Amino acid sequence: MPSSRFPSSVDIAIIGAGAAGLGAARTLETSGLSVIVLEARDRIGGRAWTRMVTPEIAFDVGCGWLHSADENSFAGIAGQLGIGVDKTHPPWSEASFGDVFPKRERAAFGKALEAFYERVWRAAKKKTDVAAATLLEPGNRWNPMIDAVSTYVNGAELDRVSVHDLEAYRDTGINWRIREGYGTLIAAYGAPCPVVLNCVVELIDHAERQIKINTSLGTLSAGQVIVTVPTNLIADEAIRFAPALPDKVEAASHLPLGVDDKVMLKLSDPNGFPADGNLRAATMRSAMGTYHLRPFGDDCIEGFFGGRYARALEDAGEGAFAAQAIDEIADLLGNDIRRKLSPLAESRWAHDPFARGAYSHALPGYAGARAVLAAPVDGRLFFAGEATSPQFFSTAHGARDSGERAARQAIDCRSKAGLQTN
């Protein structure tokens, strides 16, 4: 686990050792500048975290898929690090148990979902932004499931999602995985970075030329600061700025983190369960889980929950996701399945004090908040993180790339100010 001594002064301080902070640090490693990454957790990776829940099963508690993998910077990084990429097609649109979600029903749902996104595309061309929920076809039987898809993709139901923002997201349709875990890849990528762990940043005082950063470990000064923390921490002013930055706080509040959570269940008898299968019912409600059967061929089932449903299960306490997942699977496959399933691990990102959610979505009318949040302040404060990515928000590679962008902005500002860099 990376750990550095707490310095008194550096050229550039990076707040947060998630994908964005690590991306910034790796970009600066040949700059000749003194750099430190301050991380509140006792590990690097942020919302990327792989846990070995059995000797064979790697559970990505956070991000798990290399979305838009053909344009995903972590795909190339994996190759550089010698970490294998699994290119098995994701099972999301499949149904391993045809009687649960019959082929004809799946085709009807797929057609309704495609028509919805066509309406989103058309509406996004208009100047006035609206909530994506307004584009649901009145009375369409598939509306609750379309809303459920939004909870998986955005972490929120369509009534809280901007049409302009939804259309801005770039999805190439190529999705790959890391057998060892996406969190493992990002931790390996960040291993060379100078990181101080267990360091909670409380105040960034940029009133003077040298910025003072108050932390739980003491105070240090920096010429420039790159802030990469999740939007909810900025909006809640868990980290404060002096002088205050109301535009940043407001922008962050318009880019809240939705809620997405996962649960991993051990499957004691895999007989009859295909590797990399999918289980989801044609349930006419948005509060529903979706299940990845035997990912990588392992004897387990991974469940995924989003939106208000996920938040309610988090609020219900530890074990609620596993209990609900087992109930839902038993409803679909019969009560006998219960004896084959047991809990291994689950996430609760909304209750994580250093995340307070999963990933960002823009509220209706506020798609422009991403650019506002990303804008530098006075050539000394820079902002990165998935929420600042114009097209790849909500993804780990969008976060990493934003960290690289912020680092290059910092170097450029130093150069324009006549400050020394290599």
N, C-alpha and C positions, 0 to 999 in steps of 0.2 A: 504493500500500500504506500503510495507516494506521500512523503512528508518533508517539509522544509522548515527551517528556522524562521521565526517571526522577525521580519526586518524592521528597521526604523524608517527607512526611506527607499523608494524604488522609482524608476522612470514611469512604469506603467503597472497599475494594480488592476487585476481582473476579479470581479465579484461573481463567484459561482463556478464550480467545476463540473457543470453539466456539459453536454455536447458543444454548446456555444462557447463557453469559457475555455474548454480544451482546444476548440478550433482556433480561438484567438491566440492562446498561448503557443500552439504549434506554429502558427503563422509568424510569431514574433521571435522564435527561437534562434534565428540567424540574424536578427536585427542589430545585435550588439548592445541592446538595451537591457537594463535590469527589470525583470518581470516577476511578479508573484501572483498566484491565484489563491484567493481566500474562499474557503469552502466551509459552510456551516455543518455539513454532515461529517460522519466519520469515514466516509468513502468518497470516491469520485464517481461521476456518471450522472448525477441528478436523477432525472426520471427514466434513465436507462440503467437497469439493474438486473443482473442475472443471479438467481439463487439455485444451487444444486439441492433440490428437495429430496432426491434419492441419489445414490451413486450414479444412476443412469439418466435421470431426468433433470434437464436444465429448464428452469421456469423463468421466463422473462417477465418480471413483475411489472415492468413498464413497457417501453416500445419493443416490439418483437418482429416486425416486418420491415424490410428495406423497400419502402414504397417508391414507385417510379424508379425501379432499380437500375434501369438502363441510363438514368441521369443522376443516380444517387452517388455522391462522393464517397460514401462509406463502402460501396462495392469495390472501388479501386483500392481503398485503404485496406480492406480485408485481404486483397491479393498481395499487397505490399508486406503485410504482417504475416502472411502464410496461414491465414484463417479461412477455412473453406466456406463457400457460399452454396447453399442448397437452392436449386432453381425449380424445384417441384411446384407445379401449378397450384395456387391456393384453392381450397375446396369450397369457398364461400357460396358459390352459386349452385353447388351440387347438393344432392340429397341422398345420403347413404341408406336411408330407410324410406323407400318410395311411398309406402302407405301413410307415412307421417305427413309428408308434403308431396302429393302426387305430381307427376311430370306436367300434366295439363295445368294444374294450379300454379306451379312454378313458372310456367310459360306466361300465364296471365299476369302474375305478379311482375315478372321481368318486363313485360310490355307496359304495364302501368308505371313502373319506375322509370323506364326509358322516356315515356311521354312526360313525366314530371320534370326530368332533367332538360328535356327540350323546351318546356315552358320556362324553366329557370334561365336557360340560355337566351331566350327571347326577351325575358323581363330584364335581364342584366344589361341589355343594350339601351334601356331607358335611363334617363338621368336620375330619376327619383328612385331611391332604394326602398325596398319593402321587406317585410318578413317573409321568409321562404314558405311559411305555412299558408300564406294567401294564395299560393299557386297550386295547392292541393285541389283536385277536382271535387266539387261538392257531391257528396254521396258515394264516392268511389269506395268500394269495399276494402281496397288495399291501402287506404290512407294511413291507418294505424301502423302497418308494417313499413311503409315509406318513412313514417316518422321514427320508427325503431331504427331504421338504417341511419338516419341522421344522428341518433344518439350514439351509434357506433363510430361514425365518421367525424362528427363534430363535438361529441360529448354533451350535446344539448338537443332538445326538440326543435322543430322547424320554426316555432313561434319566436325563438330567441336567436335565429340565424339570419344574417344579412344575405340577400340574394346576390348583391355585387361581390361580397366576399366569397360566397359559395362558388360562384362562377370563376373567380380569380384563381382558385386552387388548381394547380397543374397535376394531373394524374395521367401518366403514360400507360397505365394498365399493367405494368410489369411489377410483380411483387415477389421478392426472394427472401430467404431466411438464413440465419446463421445457426448451424447445428450446436455450436458451443454457447450460443446466446448472443443477442445483439448487445446486451449490457457488457458481456465479456469482451466483445470487439471494441466497444467504446472505452472500456477500462484499459485495454491494451494500447489503444491509440493515445490515451492520456498519460500513460505510465512515465514518459520522460518529463512531464511538466512539473515545474516547481510549485507545489501545492501546500498550503497550510490548512490542515483539517481541523474540525471542531472550532472553527472561527466564525462567529456570528457577527456580521456587519450590522451596525445600528444606525450610524450617521455618516453621511458623506458631506463634509463641509468644504464647499468650493468657493468660499468668499474671497480667499487670497489666491495668489498665483500658484502656490503649492497646495494641493488638495489634502485635507486631513481626513483620515478614515478612522472613525471610532469603532472598535470591535470588542468582542468579549475577551480578547487576549491582549488588548492594549490599543494604542494609537500609532498609526504610521502615516507618513506623507507620501504623496505621489504626484508626479507631474501631470499624469493623465490617468483616467479610470475608465474601464470598460465594464458596464453593468449588464449582467446576463441572467438575472434572476427572473422567475416566473412573474407574469403580470399581476397575479393576485397579491403578491408581496409588495409590489409598487403601489397598487391601488389601495391596499390596506395600510400603507405607510409603515409596514414592518421595517423597511429601510427608509430613513428620512433624509431629505436633502436640505442644506442650508447654504445659500438662500433656497427657498422652496421652489419646486418645479411643478406648478399646478398643471401645465399642459401635459407633462408626462404622466402625472397621476390620473388626470382625466382620460387620456388616451388608453392607459392601462385598464381603467375601469370599464371602458367600452370594448375591451378585448379579454373578457373573463375566461378563466379556464373552465371548460366543461368537466364532467365527471365520467370517466371510463375506468372500469375495474375488471380484473380477471381472477379466476379461481382455478386451481389445479387439483384434480381428483385422481386418486390411484384407481386403476381398473384391475382388479385381481384376476379376472378371467377374460382375456381379450377375444376369445372364440366368438366369431360372428361379427366382430367390429373391424371394419377395414382400416388400414393405415391411411392417415391423412383424409379421413372422411369428414362429413359435415352433418350436423343434426340441428334442424330448426323446423318449427311447426308453422303451418298457415294459421297462426293465431291472430285474431282480429283485435290486437291491443299493442300499444307501443312498449308496454312494460313486459319485456320478454328477453330471455337470454339466447345466445347463439353458441353452438358447441363444436369445437374442433376435436374430432375423434382421433385418438392415437397419433398425435403429431410426431413426425419423424419415425413412425412405427413403434413408439414407446407405449407401454401399457398404462395409459393415462387418458384423461379427457380434460381439455382446457375450455372453460366457460368464459364468456365475455358479456358484460352488462354496461349499459350507458345511460346518461341523462338523469332525470329525476328518479328513475327506478334504481339506478346505481347509488345515488345519494341516499335514498331511503334505506337501502340495504346496508350501506356504511353506517348510517345512524343507528341501525339495529344492533350493531356491535360485532365483535370478532365471531367468526363462524357463520354469519348470516348468509354470505355468498355461497358457501359450501352447502348449507342446509337447503337454500332455495334451488341451487343447481340440481341437487339430488332429487328434490321434489319434482322439478320440471322434467328431468330426464325420465323419472319413474312414470310421470303422467303420459309421456310419449311412448315409452318402451315397455311399460308394465312394472308392477311393484317388485317383481323378483330381482330387478336390476339393483335394488338398494343394497343387497348383501355383497355386491361386487364393487361398490364404490365407497371410498373413504377419503376424507380431506387430506391434502398435502400442504397447500399454502394459498393465500389470497392477497390481493392488494386492497388498500384503502387510501387512495391518493388525496381525496378531499380532506381527510383527517391528518395528512402528513403536514407538519408545521412548516416545512421548507418548500412545499409545492402548492398545497391548498387546492389541488385540482389536477387534471390530466393534461389537457392541451387547449389552446385558445380558439375561440371563434369570435367573429365580430358581431356585435349586436346590430339589429336593423338600423340602417342610417349611418353606420360608423365604420364602413369598410376602410375609409381613409385613415383611421386611427393607427394602422400599422406603420404607415409612412411617418406619421407624427412621432410615434414612439421611437422609431429607428433614427430620427434625425440627431446629429451631434449637437452638443451645447458648448459654445465658446471654444471649440477646438480642443477641449480638455475632457469632456464627458462624452462617452459613446455608449450606445445601447445595442445589444444583440439578444438573441434568443429566438425560438421558433415563432413567437408572435410578431417579430419584426420582419419575417421573410415575406416578400410580396406574393410568392406563388407556392412555396413549399412549407407554409405554416403548418403546425401540428405534427411535424415530422422531425426526427433526429437529424437527418441530413440538412434540412432547412435550418435547424439551429446551428449546426456546425458551420455551414456556409455563411451564416450571418456573423458568426464569430470571426471568421476570416475577413469578411467585409469590414467589420468594425476595427479590426487590427490594422488593416491597410489604410483606413481613414485616419487612424491615430498617427501612423507613420507619415502619411501625406501632410497632415497638419503640422507635425514637428518639422518636416522639411520646409514648409512654407514659412514657418516661424524662425527658420534658421537654427533649429536645434539639431544636435549631432545624432546621426544614426549611421550605421555601417552602410 
